[in-house]
Amino acid sequence: MDRKPTKSLPPYSILLSLFMLLALMALLIQVININWIKFHDSSVNGAEQNWRIYPVPKFNSTKKQQMELKRVPWTDRLLQCGYQNHSFTPEERSEGAFLMKMIKWPKPPSPAVPFQKSSDPAHVRFVILNSTKTFYVGNQLQVMLQMVDFEGHPKQYGGDYLQGRIHTPDLKAGSAGTVVDNQNGFYYINFNLSWPGKVEVSVSLVHPSEGIQVLERLRKERPDRVYFKSAFKSGNSFETTVCNLCLPQSKPLCDFGDYRTGEPWFCYKPKKLPCSARINHMMGGYEQNLLIGEEGHYFQSEINVKEPILPNGPGYVTVESSARTGLREFDLGNSKKTGPHLALDIDNKIKVEYYAHGTPIRILPISSQDLLFIANKLDEIKGGKSTIIAFTIWCHFNTFPVEPYIRRLQNIRKSILRLLDRSPDTLVVIKTANVQALPQDFSFYNSDWYSYQLDLVMRKMFEGINVAFVDAWEMTIAHYLPHELHPQQVIIKNEVDVFLSYVCPLEKS
C-alpha cells in the first residue's frame, strides 16, 4: 500500500553520513516510514539455464550430489565451531542443505590445472548478439563469449566468475548484467535496457575458475585467516588474547556465545585473569602466507583478477526511446566508526539509531556491551506502521564458511517473522552486498566471489518475506566509478535516493 509523503524529510547530509556508516559497518536501525517493494526473479532468454543466473540461481543436482549431501550434513561444520545440535529445527536443517547445494560452484576437471591452461581474459572477446537490430527501452541485450587459456585454446569447462554491466557515461546511468555459465567454456550475459541513447557494454573476469578453487580451499581450511582480539582487565592486571569463530581448541577457551540465539564466540583464556574480566572486542589482523604451490599465479593484478574483456566489434548499441532540518544528532561520545549513534527530530517524532552488528566484526575497539546481535535487537523493537528496521550483514562473514552465515540469517529471519507477527505494519529494508577493489592478496579475505555467494544466500533466505532491498550489488557493478569496499559518496547518495523513494513514494495519480 502506498504511503503519503511525510511533512519533513531528514536532510541529505545526515542521511548520507548514516548510509556511509551502513557501508562501513553492518547494521543500521532507523525509525522512519518506508514503502514495501518486492524482489523479482530475473529471466534469461536465448541461453540454456543449466547452471546459475543472478540473483536466483538454478541448480540441477545429481543423485551422486544428493548422496554426498546426506553423508555430510551442513550442520557438521557448525557443530565443529561450537553451535549446539539441538538448536536446529528440521526445517532449518533442510533449508541449510538446500542453500549449500544452491551455491555449489563448478570445479575444473582436474584439481591441479597448470597456469597456462587457466583462463586468460586478455585473449577473450565478447560479442553482442543481434547487434544490427534496433533496440528499444525495455528490450533485453545479450552478449556471448568463449573463454580461452593462455595457450590460446578454448576452455571446455566453466566456473569462471564474470561481471558485466551496461552504462551510458554522459547520463551517468548503468545496470548490471546476469551471467549464465554453460559449463563448456561459453558464457552469456543478459542486460535489461532501461534508458535510451548510446549504451556501452563492459565485461570483466573477476576470478578464473582455477582461482575460485583456491578461494574455496581457504574458506574451508583457513577460517581463522582474519582474527580478532579482546582485552581483559582487572585492577592493574591487563591481558589480550585472540578470539574467533571456529577457534582451535589448542588452549583453554572462554565462551562468549550468545545464549538467546545460540551464536558461538570464543576467546583464548587469559593466563591470569578470569573470562569475566573481558572489556572489549577489536580487530586483530590478517594471517599471511596463505597460498601453497602455484596458487599465486591465479591472483595476479592486471593478469587475471578483475581484468576487462574487450569486445569483438562495437562494444555498444543505440537504444531508442520507447530538505529541511529538525533531525539532530546527539553526541553519545562513541567512535564514528563503531557507534552506537543516535539522532532525533523532536518536531516530527523521528528517531534514528545505529548499531554495529555482533561478532564477527572487523572493527576498532568497541565495548563488549555494544556488540548487539541483530536478531536480539529485533526482538527488542516494538514495531508499528512508523517503524523501519534497516540492516546489512555480509562482508565480515567473507572469511568464514558459509554455514555460520546461513545460521546467522536463520536467526535474523526468525526475529523478523516474530516482529511482523506482533506488528504487521513494521517494514524491514536490507542493503545487499557490494563489489569492491581487489588489490594484491585482498581476494583471500574479501573477494567479490565470497560476497556474491553470501548475497545469493541472503536473497534466497528472505525470498517471500515482506522486506525491501537497497540493491547495492547492482548499483556498484553498474556505476562508472572504480569498485571500492566503501563506495564513494555519489554511490552512497544513490543508495539514499533509493531509500527515500520508499520512505516517501509518489502518490498514484
Secondary structure per residue as TSV (DSSP state, phi and psi in degrees):
chain	resnum	aa	ss	phi	psi
A	1	M	-	360.0	130.4
A	2	D	-	-68.1	148.7
A	3	R	-	-118.1	145.1
A	4	K	-	-71.8	149.3
A	5	P	-	-60.8	146.8
A	6	T	-	-76.2	162.2
A	7	K	S	-72.4	-28.2
A	8	S	-	-139.0	135.2
A	9	L	-	-107.9	143.9
A	10	P	-	-61.4	142.1
A	11	P	-	-66.9	152.6
A	12	Y	H	-57.9	-36.8
A	13	S	H	-59.7	-42.0
A	14	I	H	-74.4	-45.3
A	15	L	H	-63.3	-36.9
A	16	L	H	-61.3	-44.3
A	17	S	H	-66.3	-36.8
A	18	L	H	-65.2	-42.5
A	19	F	H	-72.2	-28.0
A	20	M	H	-65.5	-39.2
A	21	L	H	-64.0	-36.9
A	22	L	H	-61.1	-39.3
A	23	A	H	-71.0	-35.9
A	24	L	H	-70.9	-41.2
A	25	M	S	-104.9	-146.9
A	26	A	S	-146.6	17.2
A	27	L	E	-157.8	125.6
A	28	L	E	-128.4	127.8
A	29	I	E	-117.9	120.7
A	30	Q	E	-123.9	152.9
A	31	V	E	-118.0	108.2
A	32	I	S	-170.1	168.6
A	33	N	-	-81.3	148.7
A	34	I	-	-149.9	148.6
A	35	N	-	-97.9	156.5
A	36	W	-	-91.6	138.6
A	37	I	-	-125.6	153.6
A	38	K	-	-100.7	152.8
A	39	F	-	-102.7	121.9
A	40	H	-	-105.0	145.3
A	41	D	-	-65.4	152.4
A	42	S	-	-91.1	149.6
A	43	S	-	-112.8	150.9
A	44	V	-	-126.0	132.0
A	45	N	-	-115.5	145.6
A	46	G	S	82.0	3.8
A	47	A	S	-143.5	142.7
A	48	E	-	-68.8	130.0
A	49	Q	-	-93.7	68.6
A	50	N	S	-105.3	10.7
A	51	W	S	-134.3	-87.3
A	52	R	-	-148.6	146.6
A	53	I	-	-127.8	152.0
A	54	Y	S	-95.9	131.5
A	55	P	S	-99.0	-16.6
A	56	V	S	-109.8	104.8
A	57	P	-	-77.8	154.0
A	58	K	-	-101.9	138.5
A	59	F	-	-140.0	121.2
A	60	N	-	-105.4	101.6
A	61	S	-	-83.2	147.4
A	62	T	-	-90.7	166.5
A	63	K	H	-61.7	-35.6
A	64	K	H	-62.8	-44.0
A	65	Q	H	-64.9	-37.5
A	66	Q	H	-65.9	-37.4
A	67	M	H	-64.3	-42.6
A	68	E	H	-63.1	-37.6
A	69	L	H	-64.1	-38.2
A	70	K	H	-71.2	-33.5
A	71	R	H	-71.8	-32.3
A	72	V	S	-122.4	85.9
A	73	P	-	-59.7	146.1
A	74	W	T	-66.2	-19.7
A	75	T	H	-74.7	-14.7
A	76	D	H	-56.2	-45.0
A	77	R	H	-61.6	-40.0
A	78	L	H	-67.1	-40.0
A	79	L	H	-64.1	-33.8
A	80	Q	H	-66.9	-22.7
A	81	C	T	-98.2	4.7
A	82	G	T	107.9	-2.0
A	83	Y	-	-70.1	155.2
A	84	Q	-	-98.8	132.8
A	85	N	G	-59.2	-37.1
A	86	H	G	-72.6	-11.4
A	87	S	G	-82.1	-6.1
A	88	F	-	-99.3	127.2
A	89	T	-	-79.9	161.1
A	90	P	H	-56.9	-36.9
A	91	E	H	-66.4	-39.7
A	92	E	H	-67.6	-37.9
A	93	R	H	-62.0	-45.4
A	94	S	H	-64.9	-42.4
A	95	E	H	-63.9	-44.7
A	96	G	H	-60.2	-41.4
A	97	A	H	-62.9	-40.3
A	98	F	H	-64.0	-44.3
A	99	L	H	-66.9	-38.7
A	100	M	H	-63.7	-38.0
A	101	K	H	-69.4	-36.1
A	102	M	H	-62.3	-37.9
A	103	I	T	-96.4	6.0
A	104	K	-	-58.7	131.9
A	105	W	-	-103.6	141.3
A	106	P	-	-62.4	144.2
A	107	K	-	-109.1	150.2
A	108	P	-	-60.1	155.6
A	109	P	S	-62.9	-25.3
A	110	S	S	-123.4	139.8
A	111	P	S	-69.5	-18.0
A	112	A	S	-124.8	89.9
A	113	V	-	-94.5	124.3
A	114	P	-	-58.6	147.8
A	115	F	G	-55.9	-40.2
A	116	Q	G	-63.4	-18.8
A	117	K	G	-95.4	1.3
A	118	S	S	-87.6	174.4
A	119	S	B	-69.5	133.9
A	120	D	-	-120.9	95.8
A	121	P	G	-66.0	-23.3
A	122	A	G	-65.1	-25.1
A	123	H	G	-112.1	19.8
A	124	V	-	-105.9	143.0
A	125	R	E	-129.3	136.6
A	126	F	E	-97.5	154.0
A	127	V	E	-122.9	131.7
A	128	I	E	-80.7	117.8
A	129	L	T	-75.3	142.1
A	130	N	T	56.1	40.2
A	131	S	T	-67.2	-16.8
A	132	T	T	-88.3	-9.6
A	133	K	S	-74.4	165.4
A	134	T	-	-89.4	122.6
A	135	F	E	-98.5	143.4
A	136	Y	E	-124.2	156.6
A	137	V	T	-55.7	130.3
A	138	G	T	103.2	-17.3
A	139	N	-	-73.4	167.8
A	140	Q	E	-109.9	136.2
A	141	L	E	-106.7	137.3
A	142	Q	E	-130.1	135.1
A	143	V	E	-119.6	157.4
A	144	M	E	-134.3	147.7
A	145	L	E	-148.9	157.6
A	146	Q	E	-121.3	124.1
A	147	M	-	-75.0	142.9
A	148	V	B	-126.9	162.2
A	149	D	B	-96.5	-176.7
A	150	F	T	-73.6	-8.1
A	151	E	T	-95.7	1.7
A	152	G	S	85.7	6.3
A	153	H	-	-88.0	139.6
A	154	P	B	-62.4	138.0
A	155	K	-	-81.6	146.8
A	156	Q	S	-105.4	4.8
A	157	Y	-	-139.3	163.4
A	158	G	-	-104.1	-146.8
A	159	G	-	96.6	-2.1
A	160	D	-	-71.4	146.2
A	161	Y	E	-101.2	111.3
A	162	L	E	-111.6	152.9
A	163	Q	E	-128.8	142.3
A	164	G	E	-136.7	149.7
A	165	R	E	-148.6	155.1
A	166	I	E	-113.2	147.9
A	167	H	E	-158.8	153.9
A	168	T	E	-126.5	99.2
A	169	P	T	-55.9	-39.1
A	170	D	T	-62.6	-33.2
A	171	L	T	-92.4	-9.3
A	172	K	T	54.4	41.8
A	173	A	E	-113.0	145.6
A	174	G	E	-160.1	162.5
A	175	S	E	-153.2	146.1
A	176	A	E	-87.0	153.6
A	177	G	-	-99.6	164.1
A	178	T	E	-106.2	121.3
A	179	V	E	-94.3	133.2
A	180	V	E	-119.4	121.9
A	181	D	E	-101.4	115.4
A	182	N	-	-80.4	-2.3
A	183	Q	S	60.7	24.6
A	184	N	S	-133.6	19.0
A	185	G	S	98.4	-14.6
A	186	F	E	-98.7	140.4
A	187	Y	E	-132.1	144.0
A	188	Y	E	-118.8	142.6
A	189	I	E	-128.2	126.5
A	190	N	E	-111.4	139.0
A	191	F	E	-131.0	141.2
A	192	N	E	-93.0	126.6
A	193	L	-	-87.2	115.6
A	194	S	-	-116.7	-0.4
A	195	W	S	-151.1	156.0
A	196	P	-	-85.9	164.1
A	197	G	E	114.7	-168.1
A	198	K	E	-78.5	117.3
A	199	V	E	-113.7	116.8
A	200	E	E	-91.4	150.4
A	201	V	E	-113.0	132.2
A	202	S	E	-127.9	134.4
A	203	V	E	-131.0	142.0
A	204	S	E	-141.7	149.6
A	205	L	E	-91.5	114.6
A	206	V	E	-79.4	-49.1
A	207	H	E	-145.4	138.3
A	208	P	-	-70.1	159.7
A	209	S	H	-58.3	-32.7
A	210	E	H	-67.9	-35.2
A	211	G	H	-70.4	-32.7
A	212	I	H	-59.6	-37.5
A	213	Q	H	-64.2	-34.2
A	214	V	H	-66.3	-44.0
A	215	L	H	-61.7	-38.2
A	216	E	H	-66.2	-39.6
A	217	R	H	-62.5	-43.9
A	218	L	H	-63.6	-40.7
A	219	R	H	-63.6	-35.6
A	220	K	H	-80.3	-45.1
A	221	E	H	-93.3	-25.2
A	222	R	-	-127.8	58.4
A	223	P	T	-67.3	-9.0
A	224	D	T	-94.0	10.6
A	225	R	S	-69.0	-18.2
A	226	V	E	-111.5	124.0
A	227	Y	E	-122.1	163.3
A	228	F	E	-128.0	171.1
A	229	K	E	-140.6	159.7
A	230	S	E	-137.6	147.0
A	231	A	E	-98.7	145.2
A	232	F	E	-124.3	133.1
A	233	K	E	-142.7	133.8
A	234	S	E	-149.5	116.1
A	235	G	T	61.1	-124.4
A	236	N	T	-93.6	-1.2
A	237	S	E	-87.7	137.6
A	238	F	E	-145.4	128.5
A	239	E	E	-139.2	154.1
A	240	T	E	-127.9	134.2
A	241	T	E	-131.0	164.4
A	242	V	E	-81.4	141.7
A	243	C	E	-131.0	155.2
A	244	N	E	-176.3	169.1
A	245	L	T	-87.3	145.1
A	246	C	T	58.4	43.5
A	247	L	-	-76.3	125.3
A	248	P	-	-57.1	137.2
A	249	Q	-	-88.8	51.8
A	250	S	S	-81.9	-16.3
A	251	K	S	-141.3	165.9
A	252	P	-	-57.1	142.4
A	253	L	E	-114.5	151.0
A	254	C	E	-102.7	130.3
A	255	D	E	-95.9	112.7
A	256	F	-	-114.9	28.4
A	257	G	-	-64.8	157.0
A	258	D	-	-88.0	119.5
A	259	Y	T	-72.1	-21.9
A	260	R	T	-79.1	-43.9
A	261	T	T	-95.0	-18.8
A	262	G	-	81.4	10.0
A	263	E	-	-75.9	122.0
A	264	P	-	-83.9	155.6
A	265	W	-	-160.9	133.8
A	266	F	E	-131.1	150.8
A	267	C	E	-129.9	149.7
A	268	Y	E	-67.5	137.9
A	269	K	-	-68.0	133.3
A	270	P	-	-59.9	155.9
A	271	K	S	-68.7	-36.0
A	272	K	S	-117.2	-31.0
A	273	L	S	-92.4	155.9
A	274	P	-	-79.1	162.9
A	275	C	G	-60.3	-31.6
A	276	S	G	-67.7	-8.5
A	277	A	G	-85.8	4.6
A	278	R	B	-64.0	132.4
A	279	I	-	-119.1	-18.1
A	280	N	E	-157.1	178.8
A	281	H	E	-134.7	141.8
A	282	M	E	-152.3	161.3
A	283	M	E	-67.1	137.8
A	284	G	E	-96.5	-68.3
A	285	G	E	173.4	-169.6
A	286	Y	E	-119.8	128.4
A	287	E	-	-69.2	145.5
A	288	Q	-	-111.8	177.0
A	289	N	-	54.2	53.4
A	290	L	-	-88.6	-20.9
A	291	L	-	-90.0	152.5
A	292	I	-	-125.2	150.5
A	293	G	T	58.4	-129.2
A	294	E	T	-97.7	16.3
A	295	E	G	-61.1	-28.5
A	296	G	G	-61.8	-23.1
A	297	H	G	-64.0	-23.4
A	298	Y	G	-86.7	3.5
A	299	F	S	-133.3	55.9
A	300	Q	-	-106.4	118.8
A	301	S	B	-59.5	141.6
A	302	E	T	66.0	12.5
A	303	I	T	-122.9	-57.6
A	304	N	T	-148.6	20.4
A	305	V	B	-122.2	114.7
A	306	K	S	52.5	48.3
A	307	E	E	-98.2	136.0
A	308	P	E	-68.6	147.8
A	309	I	E	-110.9	123.8
A	310	L	E	-84.4	159.9
A	311	P	E	-83.2	154.5
A	312	N	S	-98.4	97.3
A	313	G	S	98.1	-161.0
A	314	P	-	-60.7	138.2
A	315	G	S	-101.4	29.0
A	316	Y	E	-152.1	164.5
A	317	V	E	-133.7	160.6
A	318	T	E	-104.9	125.6
A	319	V	E	-107.8	128.9
A	320	E	E	-88.3	159.5
A	321	S	-	-71.4	117.7
A	322	S	-	-69.5	360.0
A	323	A	-	360.0	127.2
A	324	R	-	-111.4	148.7
A	325	T	-	-86.8	149.8
A	326	G	-	-159.3	-8.8
A	327	L	E	-84.4	121.3
A	328	R	E	-126.1	127.1
A	329	E	E	-82.9	134.0
A	330	F	E	-100.5	125.8
A	331	D	-	-78.9	108.6
A	332	L	-	-90.8	2.1
A	333	G	S	80.5	13.6
A	334	N	-	-97.8	157.2
A	335	S	-	-61.1	143.0
A	336	K	T	-58.5	-35.9
A	337	K	T	-84.6	-20.1
A	338	T	T	-105.2	-35.6
A	339	G	-	73.8	-163.1
A	340	P	-	-65.9	162.5
A	341	H	E	-130.6	154.7
A	342	L	E	-143.0	138.1
A	343	A	E	-139.9	145.2
A	344	L	E	-133.2	142.3
A	345	D	E	-119.4	97.0
A	346	I	T	-63.8	-43.7
A	347	D	T	-61.8	-41.6
A	348	N	T	-100.3	7.3
A	349	K	T	55.9	49.2
A	350	I	E	-112.8	130.3
A	351	K	E	-126.0	129.2
A	352	V	E	-120.5	126.2
A	353	E	E	-125.2	145.2
A	354	Y	E	-130.1	134.4
A	355	Y	-	-137.3	146.6
A	356	A	-	-80.8	145.4
A	357	H	B	-75.1	166.2
A	358	G	-	-72.3	-176.4
A	359	T	S	-61.8	147.5
A	360	P	S	-83.9	136.2
A	361	I	-	-147.5	129.2
A	362	R	-	-86.6	111.8
A	363	I	-	-157.0	160.0
A	364	L	S	-64.3	163.7
A	365	P	-	-52.0	132.1
A	366	I	E	-138.1	144.0
A	367	S	E	-58.5	138.9
A	368	S	G	-57.6	-33.5
A	369	Q	G	-70.4	-18.2
A	370	D	G	-94.0	0.4
A	371	L	-	-91.2	96.7
A	372	L	B	-104.1	132.1
A	373	F	-	-72.8	136.2
A	374	I	H	-56.0	-44.9
A	375	A	H	-58.6	-42.7
A	376	N	H	-64.9	-42.0
A	377	K	H	-63.8	-39.8
A	378	L	H	-61.3	-38.3
A	379	D	H	-67.2	-19.7
A	380	E	T	-90.1	-7.4
A	381	I	-	-93.6	129.2
A	382	K	-	-67.0	-43.0
A	383	G	-	84.5	-175.9
A	384	G	-	138.1	178.3
A	385	K	T	-68.5	-17.4
A	386	S	T	-106.2	20.4
A	387	T	-	-117.1	135.1
A	388	I	E	-129.2	137.9
A	389	I	E	-112.7	120.8
A	390	A	E	-119.2	132.9
A	391	F	E	-150.1	162.0
A	392	T	-	-142.3	141.1
A	393	I	-	-155.2	111.7
A	394	W	-	-166.4	-52.7
A	395	C	G	-57.4	-43.1
A	396	H	G	-76.0	-2.0
A	397	F	G	-100.0	0.4
A	398	N	T	-60.8	-31.9
A	399	T	T	-89.0	-0.7
A	400	F	S	-105.2	162.6
A	401	P	-	-57.4	157.4
A	402	V	H	-69.8	-26.8
A	403	E	H	-57.2	-47.2
A	404	P	H	-61.1	-32.9
A	405	Y	H	-66.3	-42.1
A	406	I	H	-59.0	-45.3
A	407	R	H	-64.4	-39.8
A	408	R	H	-61.6	-43.6
A	409	L	H	-67.3	-35.2
A	410	Q	H	-60.1	-43.1
A	411	N	H	-64.7	-40.1
A	412	I	H	-65.2	-43.1
A	413	R	H	-63.2	-40.6
A	414	K	H	-60.2	-40.3
A	415	S	H	-67.5	-39.0
A	416	I	H	-62.8	-43.6
A	417	L	H	-64.9	-38.0
A	418	R	H	-64.2	-41.0
A	419	L	H	-62.6	-46.7
A	420	L	H	-68.8	-26.4
A	421	D	H	-70.8	-40.4
A	422	R	H	-85.7	-25.2
A	423	S	-	-139.9	80.2
A	424	P	T	-60.4	-22.9
A	425	D	T	-79.3	-8.8
A	426	T	-	-67.4	141.1
A	427	L	E	-120.4	143.3
A	428	V	E	-123.7	133.5
A	429	V	E	-123.3	138.8
A	430	I	E	-120.3	127.0
A	431	K	E	-86.9	126.6
A	432	T	-	-76.5	177.8
A	433	A	-	-66.8	164.4
A	434	N	-	-133.2	155.6
A	435	V	-	-76.9	165.5
A	436	Q	-	-151.8	167.9
A	437	A	-	-69.8	151.6
A	438	L	-	-127.3	74.8
A	439	P	-	-67.9	178.5
A	440	Q	T	-49.0	127.8
A	441	D	T	70.9	-7.8
A	442	F	T	-69.9	-24.1
A	443	S	H	-59.3	-28.5
A	444	F	H	-70.0	-16.3
A	445	Y	H	-116.3	-38.4
A	446	N	H	-136.4	40.7
A	447	S	-	-61.0	146.3
A	448	D	H	-57.4	-29.7
A	449	W	H	-66.1	-41.2
A	450	Y	H	-59.4	-47.9
A	451	S	H	-62.3	-39.3
A	452	Y	H	-61.1	-44.1
A	453	Q	H	-66.6	-42.4
A	454	L	H	-65.3	-35.8
A	455	D	H	-65.8	-40.2
A	456	L	H	-58.7	-46.4
A	457	V	H	-62.1	-45.4
A	458	M	H	-62.2	-45.5
A	459	R	H	-63.4	-41.6
A	460	K	H	-67.7	-38.4
A	461	M	H	-60.9	-37.5
A	462	F	T	-101.7	13.8
A	463	E	T	-64.8	132.8
A	464	G	T	82.2	2.5
A	465	I	S	-104.4	147.9
A	466	N	S	-74.1	72.9
A	467	V	E	-129.1	157.2
A	468	A	E	-111.5	160.8
A	469	F	E	-127.0	137.1
A	470	V	E	-99.0	106.1
A	471	D	-	-82.3	76.1
A	472	A	H	-66.7	-24.2
A	473	W	H	-61.8	-53.7
A	474	E	H	-66.8	-38.8
A	475	M	H	-62.4	-35.8
A	476	T	H	-84.9	-32.3
A	477	I	H	-66.0	-42.1
A	478	A	H	-78.2	-17.0
A	479	H	S	-76.0	152.8
A	480	Y	S	-76.2	-17.7
A	481	L	S	-74.1	154.2
A	482	P	-	-61.5	153.0
A	483	H	-	-69.5	136.1
A	484	E	-	-142.8	147.7
A	485	L	S	-56.4	-46.5
A	486	H	S	-109.2	99.3
A	487	P	-	-58.2	156.6
A	488	Q	-	-69.3	167.2
A	489	Q	H	-61.5	-32.0
A	490	V	H	-64.4	-33.9
A	491	I	H	-73.3	-40.3
A	492	I	H	-60.5	-39.8
A	493	K	H	-62.2	-39.2
A	494	N	H	-60.6	-39.7
A	495	E	H	-63.0	-41.4
A	496	V	H	-61.7	-42.7
A	497	D	H	-60.8	-43.8
A	498	V	H	-62.3	-44.3
A	499	F	H	-58.7	-47.2
A	500	L	H	-67.5	-26.7
A	501	S	H	-66.0	-22.0
A	502	Y	H	-96.7	-23.5
A	503	V	H	-67.9	-46.0
A	504	C	S	-129.7	73.7
A	505	P	-	-67.9	149.5
A	506	L	-	-68.4	140.6
A	507	E	-	-70.5	143.5
A	508	K	-	-71.7	137.9
A	509	S	-	-76.8	360.0
